[in-house]
Amino acid sequence: MGSASKVFDKMLERDLVSWTCVINGFVDNTRPLEGLRLFKKMEMEPNDVTMISVLRACAETIALSAGMNYDPKLPVVLLEIDDEEKASQ
């Protein structure tokens, strides 16, 4: 993850994919707090994929309620997912 982070830091232009990949990389490599710190510095609006990485980071740091502060629609989305799962059972 160190090399990817260094490349990201040196990038002149960062798009949503690059932000999301590095955030997700931190989470995948047991560094969720670094992923959350990077998310707070993100210079654009996150998409659903970014938010999944952020929620994973929150869950791994036992800060799931913090994830709801990042996106006010999140509780609604989580309820919709829960309803879909219940309906499929």
Sequence and secondary structure as in RCSB ss.txt:
>XXXX:A:sequence
MGSASKVFDKMLERDLVSWTCVINGFVDNTRPLEGLRLFKKMEMEPNDVTMISVLRACAETIALSAGMNYDPKLP
VVLLEIDDEEKASQ
>XXXX:A:secstr
 HHHHHHHHH SS  HHHHHHHHHHHHHTT HHHHHHHHHH  S   HHHHHHHHHHHHHTT HHHHHHH TTHH
HHHHHHHHHHHHH 
